[in-house]
């Protein structure tokens, strides 16, 4: 069963890397809450606000940055699930200077009309 969620997360990460906003948001709940690395630190709430944060990231990503999953774990129940992952995220220069730096990702998912959607998303870097 967790293969469905694993595939969802892998598709999402690939869409982020491509800069494909429609695919990035395809499996997100309308009431998504995201806590991200850049402000606002009190979170982004709702799908419209979530969509609005991606263009700047995509522009940075297009400069040659990497965004790839290196470790992914999924725990699934009947109606809710969570996933956490480590990702390589940075420009070649960033990764050369700090090759072990990883972006931490945590997702909270729920079933909506029989399909998994991301209801909570959290990105962070260790400081």
Secondary structure, 3 states (H helix, E strand, C coil): CHHHHHHHHHHHHHHHHHCCHHHHHCCEEEEEEEECCCCCCCCEECHHHHHHHHHHHHHHHCCCCEEEEEEEEEEECCCEEEEEEEEEEECHHHHHHCCCCCEEEEEEEEEECCEEEEEEEEEEECC
